[in-house]
Amino acid sequence: MKAPKNISMVAWLLFLLKDCFYDSISLRWQPSFFFEPWLGFFQARLFRDGLCIGYNGEARVSQRGKAMDTRSQSSSGGWNDPSMGYIQKAADAASSIEPIATPDLPNEAIEEIAQILASMFHYRHQVDIVHRFEVMKRLREEAVVLRKTIQDKGRAAVRLDDLFEHHSLHTVIYKSQVEAWLALRAQKPTYGKEPPERCPACDMPLVNSWTCLGCGLELESPYLRMQLRASSQSQIRHLPYHYALLSDTERRRLLFINCREGHRVGWEIDAEQWAVEAPMSALYLDKHRILLTDRQQNRVFEVGMFGELLWEFNTEESERHALFEPSRVTLFHRAQDEYFLIADTGNHRVLMVDRHHRIHWQYGMMGEAGADDGYLDSPTDLQMTSDGHVLIVDSGNNRVIEVNSDNGRIVWQAPEHLGLLQPVFAERLQNHHMIIVDAGNYRVLELNPQGELEEEVNYYNQNLDPRFRLDNPTQYIRRENQNILLGSAQRMMEIDLIHKHALWVAPLNDLNYEYQDEILHSLDPNEEFVALVEKQDAPPMEQLSLNRVLQRTQVFQNAPEEFLEVLTPYLTMHTYYPEEKIVKEGETGDAMYILRKGKVHVVRGEDTLLATLETGDIFGEMALVLSEPRSATVKASTTCEVYRLSKWAFETAIQAFPDVYHRIQELAQNRAAITRLKTGRHLSAAEASEVLQTLLDTQLERLQKIKSEYKHQAQSVIVFRPPWRLMYTKIEQHAIHAAIREGWHCFELHLHSRSGEKMTLDQVCPVILLLREQGELIKLHPSADAIRRDLLNDTLALTLITHHSREQILEDLGSMQGWAPTQIFEIDF
């Protein structure tokens, strides 16, 4: 007999051994005294593996999303019925669990909810109930009910009276907590010699790269994995993607936050249960362990997710073991042994110790500050690098050094011309670049392997909000997407070092579980949300300047105010009701529209939604320039008030403005070329290759020109969260910034194959030709060279500098066959 798929060997072995424990008289399976103590453990395995064992010897396997076989119980049966075996009762309870309706909370969430409730009970009453079978059975029954409420509402109130030894549990459990526990217990994927096709964090195609161009995720290649094993553990090595572990010193708690979901709290551990005064340097290890320091009580120790104390460095072993204000601890492996590096800040030294409290290495003289070789002054951070050196931030001496752990000699030091002032953190990256947090100058630096300045960003100056001022940063985390979390005892902020953005800043006491959308938005306001609020609060259209609205379109850009004043009286008001069509696909356009009030949908065919337009948006403006069929239908989603400008009125008004008329004629010729591209034949392989080669040559020429003009300079952070997804080099940022200053738009477009299958060369090249007619393409993903080598997937991302409006680009791309609706983001560095 073979074990069913997806069933653990432990659970299957239990099924095979059940025949050994039949009651010879009643012929019912009964647990023996040998099995009784293990039932709690086995039941947990059964719930996880989906195996239920009946007393008649049946094995029933449940699969995620499919209902299990159910068994009706007699009125006398139940959990307390002595005529039923324990495993049979567990089987019947498990078989009554309804399948999860949505993929957000899988079947495993039921067990995680029960575990969360058990941990809450442990924290409240200091009683461990995880191995109490009857208590955990009740929690799992409650979890079945709670799961649906949490799924629908995002949270659920829990009231369990007299749960164990007259102790009750009254609490609230949040969906973010369940998601956090599921993520923390899941294993990160590992890869062989080749990277996956798509990024596991954002689903962007990777195109044979170990670094995602979309979200910046750095995957572990075999070479990187080898380096990570030789160096000390990073802050996020064993954490799920997008999660970070923070130390809230003032409130004495540890926070697991989800940086992707509005940096809301996923799980919280109260450090008061360990009598901790100032928890710092929290490091999440494998097997759900947490390593941290207590700077006030001079402790270094390790705890579990339930708050249990697992290990503590014995500071009373000898005088040499005594610590004073330890600020940082990290862990690394040598062979099979674990070693700890401790920044003993108050004693002006760093230590290397093992789990048996033996001191293996020390740099710095205990209790003596100095700047000579062998001395330190208030070290605040340290790291074991992959080449066996110890990187030390010697904050009191305003320096960062690397020390050979074999002979104690300094092998590298940050250049003096950098002018470091009270550096607090440093990290040697796996590409041998170095990140330094220079707290005294409010900046973050990135140095290349030669020690030259590669990136520099000032996270605070006098022109920025005072909330960005971190005088004494005590937390530093480099996330998996290369962003940096920087924090003090009062607040945290996230910095996009590449794009020079401060993505968010928040007081630590404001980081809480999500319980309503308004709180989530106030914690993480992005630019799109701010724009939406501004649009909702805007005064009626007639109180705004119609001239400013008209100037947003390509047709009227740079037109004189006199022309717009003449044009405005020709606008006529029309009202449309829900589902009423304003513009019909295929009809020849003869008017432009301005949405004064309401919302409309732009659709192609029967139900393909291309875009949603709201108050202040413009559509159909190219009908004034060129008579061509409408490429999409625009219909009212709500009751709408629309200004209409007919082509006849436009041509009448333009007669007195020959300069405007001449520019409109040039625009008409350009639009005619675009129309031919939209309706023309497919390109041959040779023509497609020529298009891509021309694009490569143009990009190379532009890049060389920009490099010759570009000069490195420090930049302050820009305080908003960018909606776009591609990552831009400093050269590309410089080009975009220069174009925007000259009045151009910069859009990032994401196109997807409608069929979901791999794109072809002759499908991609017409899009590239179309967009080149509308402006300058400065970035493609996959790159032009990768497209030539047929390294395509179902997604194409492009960055376009253009004078065309967002609506016009969407309309033109909407007419291309084989593409799903386009995502478009406006970039503004």
Secondary structure, DSSP 4 states (H G I P E B T S, - for coil): -PPPTT--HHHHHHHHHGGGGB-TTT--B---TTTGGGHHHHHHHHHHHTEEE-TTS-EEE--TTSPPP-----TT-STT-TTS-HHHHHHHHHHTPPPPSSTTS-THHHHHHHHHHHHHHHHHH----TT-HHHHHHHHHHHHHHHHHHHHHSEEEEEEEEEETTEEEEEEEEHHHHHHHHHHHSPPP---SS--SB-TTT--B-TT-SB-TTT--B---HHHHHHHHHSPPPTTTTSPTTEEEEEETTTTEEEEEETTTTTEEEEEEEGGGGT-SSEEEEEE-GGGEEEEEETTTTEEEEEETTS-EEEE--TTS-GGG--SSEEEEEEEEETTEEEEEEEEGGGTEEEEEETT--EEEEESBTTBB-SSTT-BSSEEEEEE-TTSEEEEEEGGGTEEEEEETTT--EEEE--GGG---SEEEEEE-TTS-EEEEEGGGTEEEEE-TTS-EEEEEES--TTS-GGG--SS--EEEE-TTS-EEEE-SSEEEEEETTTTEEEEEEEGGG-----SHHHHHHHS--HHHHHHHHHHTPPPGGGS-HHHHHTTSSTTTT--HHHHHHHGGG-EEEEE-TT-EEE-TTSBP-EEEEEEESEEEEEETTTEEEEEEETT-EE-GGGGT---B-SSEEEESS-EEEEEEEHHHHHHHHTT-HHHHHHHHHHHHHHHHHHHHHHSPPPPHHHHHHHHHHHHHHHHHHHHHHHHH-----EEPB-S-----S---HHHHHHHHHHHHTT-EEEEEEEEBTTSSPP-HHHHHHHHHHHHHHEEEEEEES-HHHHHTT---SEEEEEEEESS-HHHHHHHHHTSTTBPPPEEEE---
